[in-house]
């Protein structure tokens, strides 16, 4: 049985003589049962399987009964830097995006990619090995958050607000430009990414595996009532893969260029450029120049920003009013479009206003709280419905997360706190 699975996932192929291969890929650490068990531990049993239709619960049972099976299956794939074509097939479930008035364009649909579960087990193992190497070799920038261990959206928002408040103390004016990479994972170019990995001295077997993983992929789009047709997918890296977010943040790390008067922060594909000067007009000119420099790097990496999602904000202190007419900056012109400063924007699920007031974040949360509370009250009418004890538990489990969301970043005012 072991040999049959090995032949299925690692078919014979033409290669160089065995000694040269062992010399090239001999830097692969041994894969143990503990590594496979840790990878399976992070796999959700409710995750939908891909074309193989094998859920994670089956692989967990297999590993519990025969711990050596997955080790013997995945070891040659890692050691020789190979990802079999049978593991690179995926199903794409096409769903309508809610709120769209017309479904004439592909942008009106969302595709949920379902990958083969045994492949995702191997991808988690590769991600756990590549992440510390990328951090140690400088493949990741210190201002990158998201898709990395112990770095979340809170870290990116906290770094942004701390930078703004720190720079404002000497009386300087601060402005930020928020950008979004168009396409995200679909724009990762295998040759450029593997060149970055080789230049930083990443292990040969990891570079070879990444190159093989990103090439010759196929996907079957599932429409209701239509036959299943497998089509090649030769663009970017696979969505839903445990290793894809890590490969993407490595790929966009060079976008963190050094700015003499600014700072670049990012959370996966969301970027922000923050600059400061004695006037907002000077900030606008600097942001225009910084965007041009960043655009040159994106063109070299064959990616681009979604200009329609770009947002601009001029930060103010709590006591500072809107810029006077003498210092009111002109709109920012990017790719023929004019961008005026936003009175309120949302970045990484947090709401920001120019004076960083907490009311912009907690007021919507309070409205959601009141709507949820009214719904729960209707479940327990007098003399019928859900018991008060169960309603109390339901209210605590639903309402407390709504009110406390963002409490680690913002502090509500006394008025909001009394309402909450």
Long-range contacts (C-beta under 8 A, 24 or more apart in sequence): 1-69, 2-68, 2-69, 2-72, 2-73, 5-69, 5-73, 6-72, 6-73, 6-76, 8-84, 8-86, 9-73, 9-77, 9-84, 9-86, 9-87, 9-118, 10-73, 10-76, 10-77, 10-82, 10-84, 11-84, 11-86, 13-82, 21-80, 24-204, 25-79, 25-80, 25-81, 25-204, 25-205, 25-208, 27-203, 27-204, 27-205, 28-78, 28-79, 28-203, 28-205, 29-129, 30-75, 31-71, 31-74, 31-75, 31-78, 31-125, 32-71, 33-63, 33-67, 33-68, 33-71, 35-125, 35-128, 36-63, 36-67, 36-70, 36-71, 36-74, 36-121, 36-125, 37-63, 37-67, 38-128, 39-121, 39-124, 39-125, 39-128, 40-121, 42-124, 42-242, 43-117, 43-120, 43-121, 43-124, 47-117, 48-114, 49-114, 49-116, 49-117, 50-89, 50-90, 50-91, 50-114, 50-115, 50-116, 50-117, 50-119, 51-89, 51-90, 51-91, 51-114, 51-116, 51-220, 52-116, 52-117, 52-118, 54-116, 54-117, 54-118, 55-117, 56-117, 58-117, 59-117, 59-118, 59-121, 70-118, 70-121, 73-118, 74-121, 74-122, 74-125, 77-122, 77-209, 78-122, 78-125, 78-126, 78-205, 78-209, 79-205, 80-205, 80-208, 81-204, 81-205, 81-206, 81-207, 81-208, 81-209, 81-211, 81-212, 82-208, 82-209, 82-212, 83-119, 83-122, 83-209, 83-212, 83-213, 85-216, 87-116, 87-118, 87-119, 87-122, 88-119, 88-213, 88-216, 88-217, 88-218, 88-238, 89-116, 89-217, 89-218, 89-219, 89-220, 89-230, 90-114, 90-115, 90-116, 90-217, 90-218, 90-219, 90-220, 90-233, 90-238, 90-240, 91-219, 91-220, 91-222, 92-219, 92-220, 92-221, 92-222, 93-222, 94-221, 94-222, 94-223, 111-221, 111-239, 112-240, 113-219, 113-238, 113-239, 113-240, 114-240, 115-238, 115-240, 115-241, 120-241, 120-242, 123-213, 123-241, 123-242, 123-243, 124-242, 124-243, 126-206, 126-209, 126-210, 126-213, 126-243, 127-242, 127-243, 127-246, 129-206, 130-202, 130-206, 130-210, 130-243, 130-246, 131-246, 133-202, 133-203, 133-206, 134-200, 134-202, 134-246, 134-250, 137-200, 137-201, 137-202, 138-200, 139-196, 139-197, 139-200, 139-202, 139-250, 139-253, 140-249, 140-250, 140-253, 141-253, 141-256, 141-266, 143-256, 143-263, 143-264, 143-265, 143-266, 144-249, 144-253, 144-256, 144-266, 144-267, 145-265, 145-266, 145-267, 145-268, 146-245, 146-249, 146-266, 146-267, 146-268, 147-245, 147-246, 147-248, 147-249, 147-268, 148-246, 148-249, 153-267, 153-348, 153-349, 153-350, 154-408, 154-409, 156-265, 156-266, 156-267, 156-270, 156-348, 157-347, 157-348, 157-350, 157-409, 158-409, 159-265, 160-265, 160-272, 160-274, 160-347, 161-356, 161-409, 163-263, 163-265, 163-274, 164-274, 164-315, 164-356, 165-356, 167-274, 167-276, 168-315, 168-317, 172-276, 172-277, 172-278, 173-276, 173-277, 173-278, 173-279, 173-280, 173-282, 173-283, 173-314, 173-315, 173-327, 174-274, 174-275, 174-276, 174-283, 174-314, 174-315, 175-274, 175-275, 175-276, 175-280, 175-283, 175-284, 175-287, 175-312, 175-313, 175-314, 175-315, 175-329, 176-272, 176-273, 176-274, 176-275, 176-312, 176-313, 176-315, 177-272, 177-273, 177-287, 177-290, 177-291, 177-310, 177-311, 177-312, 177-332, 178-270, 178-271, 178-272, 178-310, 178-311, 178-312, 178-313, 178-345, 178-347, 179-270, 179-271, 179-272, 179-273, 179-291, 179-294, 179-305, 179-306, 179-309, 179-310, 180-269, 180-270, 180-271, 180-305, 180-306, 180-309, 180-310, 181-252, 181-269, 181-270, 181-271, 181-298, 181-303, 181-304, 181-305, 181-306, 182-303, 182-304, 182-305, 182-306, 183-236, 183-303, 183-304, 184-248, 184-268, 184-269, 185-236, 185-237, 185-238, 185-239, 185-244, 185-245, 185-248, 186-235, 186-236, 187-235, 187-236, 187-301, 187-302, 187-303, 187-304, 188-214, 188-236, 188-237, 188-247, 188-248, 188-251, 189-251, 189-301, 189-302, 190-214, 190-215, 192-251, 192-301, 192-302, 193-247, 193-250, 193-251, 196-250, 196-251, 196-254, 197-250, 210-247, 213-237, 213-243, 214-247, 251-301, 252-301, 252-303, 254-297, 254-301, 255-294, 255-297, 255-298, 255-301, 257-293, 257-294, 257-297, 259-290, 259-293, 261-286, 262-286, 262-287, 262-290, 264-294, 267-348, 270-347, 270-348, 271-305, 272-347, 279-327, 279-329, 280-314, 280-323, 280-327, 280-328, 280-329, 281-327, 281-329, 281-330, 283-314, 283-329, 284-329, 284-330, 284-332, 287-312, 287-332, 288-332, 288-333, 288-334, 291-334, 307-334, 307-335, 307-337, 308-337, 310-334, 310-337, 310-339, 311-339, 311-342, 311-345, 311-347, 312-339, 312-340, 312-341, 312-342, 313-341, 313-342, 313-345, 313-352, 313-354, 314-341, 314-354, 315-354, 315-355, 315-356, 316-354, 316-355, 317-355, 318-355, 318-356, 318-357, 320-355, 350-406, 350-409, 350-410, 357-413, 358-410, 358-411, 358-412, 358-413, 358-416, 359-412, 359-413, 359-416, 361-406, 361-409, 361-410, 362-406, 362-410, 362-412, 362-416, 362-420, 363-416, 365-402, 365-403, 365-405, 365-406, 366-403, 366-416, 366-419, 366-420, 368-402, 369-399, 369-402, 369-403, 369-420, 372-398, 372-399, 372-402, 373-399
